């Protein structure tokens, strides 16, 4: 189990989960029934497990040739990865059945979005945006789980998540610049070069911060939420200071620590601001 959780980088659930939980809290104007909370968390875990195992399977041979990822395939067998991907996909769709009919009807589309990202670096430099779209499913899905309806606030939040993810995935992709060029894989880092790509990541995070502020406005959150945006602004500044150093340790700190902090601040701010 430890190997499998490492294989799918389960710790990275901290990126998408806070935005799902924050949307859930705002949609419910507080805590929804415990049953809804549990089902949302389960759906998130199953969807992400399906997406990550699919990603590992698609990149199985490429990861072997990348110094940073060459030990991934030693953690689990390919058969185990296939089984986990299929089982998680089925469990995700099955979980939405118990949430509400709209979630269940939309679950195949959501699953397709989170799986499709893994294919995009073969044909588009905007692969980071597609990863953002995959994570943006989380707040929209959580909102629908509570209200069984679409609304503007989760769509605005989804747009902010796309920009946030685009920015930090560009930073993360700096590590694989040479490998991606050699493998003829696409990314904005490959297309623009590291320096210009970091500038674009900064612009994406500026838009993300604006989107989070806009979410607070359309969701009619209190001043506490907007005050917390100052902490997220500081986290973005710190992330880009680290990213500009260019070494692997700084990039990993920028990727994980700064963005985990953003997620935690957001969900607390959403709760206190509701």
N, C-alpha and C positions, 0 to 999 in steps of 0.2 A: 504493500500500500504506500509506503514511504517513497519507493521508486516511482510509482505511478503518479503520485502527487507532484513529485519533482519533474517528471516527464511533461505534465501539462501545466507546469508553473502555477500551481493552485494559489500560491500567494498573490498572484496578479489579479485574482478576483476582486481585490481591494479597489481596482480601478472602476469597474462597471457597477459593482454592488451599491456604492453610496448614492449614485444617481438614480438607481431604481428605488432605493429606500427613501430618498428625498422626495421623489415624485409621488411615492405612495403616501407619505406623511402629509404632503400638501393637498393631494387629492382627497384624503380622508379628513382633512382639517384636524389632524392629530393622529392618534394610533387607530388603525382599523381593527376589526376583529382578528384575534390571534390566528384563526384559520387562514385568513387572507395573507397575513404576514408569512406564515410558514410556506404556503403554496407559492408565493412570489419568490422567496429565497430558493426553494427547490427548483423552480423553473429556471432561475438564473444559473444555478449550479449545473443543472443538466445541459442547458444550452451552451454554456461556456465549455463544459467538458467535451461535448460533441464537436464544437468548433476547434478546440485545441488538438484533440486527437486527429481530426481530419487534417488540420494543418501539418501535424507531424508526419502523417502518412503521405501527404502530397510532397513534402520536402524531404522525405526519408533519405534519398541518395544525395541530395544537395547538402543536407546537414552533415553527412559523413565527410564531405570535402571541406567543411568550414571548421577551422581550428577552434572557434568559439563554441560550436555545437556538435562536434564530432562524436561525443560520448552519449548523446541523447538516445540513439537507437540501442544502446547497451542496457538501458534501464528497464525496458519491457520488450516483449516480442512483437513482431508485426501483427500476428494473429490476435494477441491481447489488445493491441491498439484498435484493430478493426472491430473487435467485439465491443470494446468500450464505446467506440463512436456510434455504432448501431444502437446499442442499448441506451445510451444517453439521449440519442435523437428520439427514440420511441418514448422514453420516460418524460422527455420535455413535452412532447405533444400530449401524452397521457395526463400529465399534470395540469395542462391548460384546460382539459376537459372538466376538471373539478373546480376551476376558477369561475368561468362564465362562458356562455356560447360564443361571444365575440372573440374572446381570447383564443378559444379553440379553433374557430374559423380562420383566424389570422396566423396561427402557429406555424403552418407550413411555409408561409411567406417569411416569417421571422427566422425560421430555421434555415431557409435558403439564403437569406442575407448573411447570416453569421458564418455559413459555410463557404459562400462564394468568395469572400475576401482572400482565402488562401490561394486562389487561382489567379488573382489580379496582377501579381508582380510578373507574370509571364507575358502580359500584353499592354499594361498601362503604367505610366510613371505616377499616377494618382492612386496607387495602392493604399497609401496612408488615409486617403479620404474614404475609401471603401471600408477600411478597418473602423474608421469613425462612424460610418453608417451602421456597421455591425453592432457597435457598442451603444449607438443611439436608440436601438431597439429597446434597451432596458428601461429608460424612463417612460417611454410611450406605452410599453407593455404593462408596466406597473400601474400607470394611471388608469388604463383600461381595465385592469384587474380590479381596481377599487370602484370605478364609476360606471364601467361597461359603456363608455362613450368616448369619442375623440373630443379634444378641446385644444385651445391655443397654447396654454401654458406648457404642456409636455412637448409640443412641437417646437416651441421656442427653446426649451431646454435641450431637446434633441439636436438642434442646430448648434447650440453652444458645445455640446459633447463632441460633435463632429469636428469642430475647430480645435477644441482642446486635444483630442486624440491625434488629429493630424499634426499638430505642433510637436507633441512629445514623441510620436512615432518617427518623425523626421529626425529628431535628436537621437533616438535609439538606433536608427538605420545608419548613423555615422560609423558605427562599429564595423559594419559589413560593406563599406564602400568599395574596397578593393575586391572582395569576394563576389559581390553582386555584379561588378563590371566584368570579372572573369567568367562568371556563369551566365552572362548576358541576361540578368534579371533587371527589372525596372524598379526605379524609385525616384523620388524627386532629388535625393542626394546624388544619384548617378546622373540624372539629367542636368542638374544645375551646378554640381560640385558642392563640397562641404560648406564653404563660406556662404555662398548665396542661399543654400538650403537652410542654414541656421537663421538667416535673415527672414526667410519665408516662415519658418517656425515661430519666430517672434511675432510676425504679423498675424499668424493664425491664433496665437494665444491672446493677442490684443482683442481679436474678434470674439474669442471664447469668453473673455472677461465681460465684454459688452453684452454677449448673449446671456450670461448668468445674471447680470444686472437687469436685462430686459425680462427675464423669467420672473424675477422678484416683483417687477412692476405689473406684469399681466396677471400674476398670481396673487397680487395685493398682499405681499408679505410686509412685515413690520420693519422698523428701522434696524432691528438687530441683524436681520439678514443682510442688509446693505452694509452695515458696519463690518460684517465678517468678510465682505468682498475685499477689504483692505488687506486681510491676511492672505487671501488667494492671490492678490496682486503681488504681494511680497514673495510668495512662493514661486510665482512665475519669474520674477526678477532673479531670485536665487538660482532657479533652474537654468536660466540662460547664462548666468555668470559661470556656472559649472560647465555647461555645454561648450562654451568658448575655449575652455582649457584643452579640450580635444582628446585627453587620455581616457582609457577605458574605465578607470575607477570613477572619474568625475562624471562621465556620461551615465554610468549606472546609478550613481547617486542622483543625478538630475532626473533620470527616468523613473526610478522607483520611489525614492524618499520624497521628492518634491510633489509628485503627483499623488502619492498616497495621502500626503498632507492635504492636498487640494480636496480629495474625495471626503476625508473625514470632516474638514471644515464645512464643506457644502452640506453634508447630511445633518450636522449639528445646527448649522444656520437655518436650514429649512425647517427643522423641528421647532427651534426657538422662535423663528420668524412667523410661524403659522398661528 
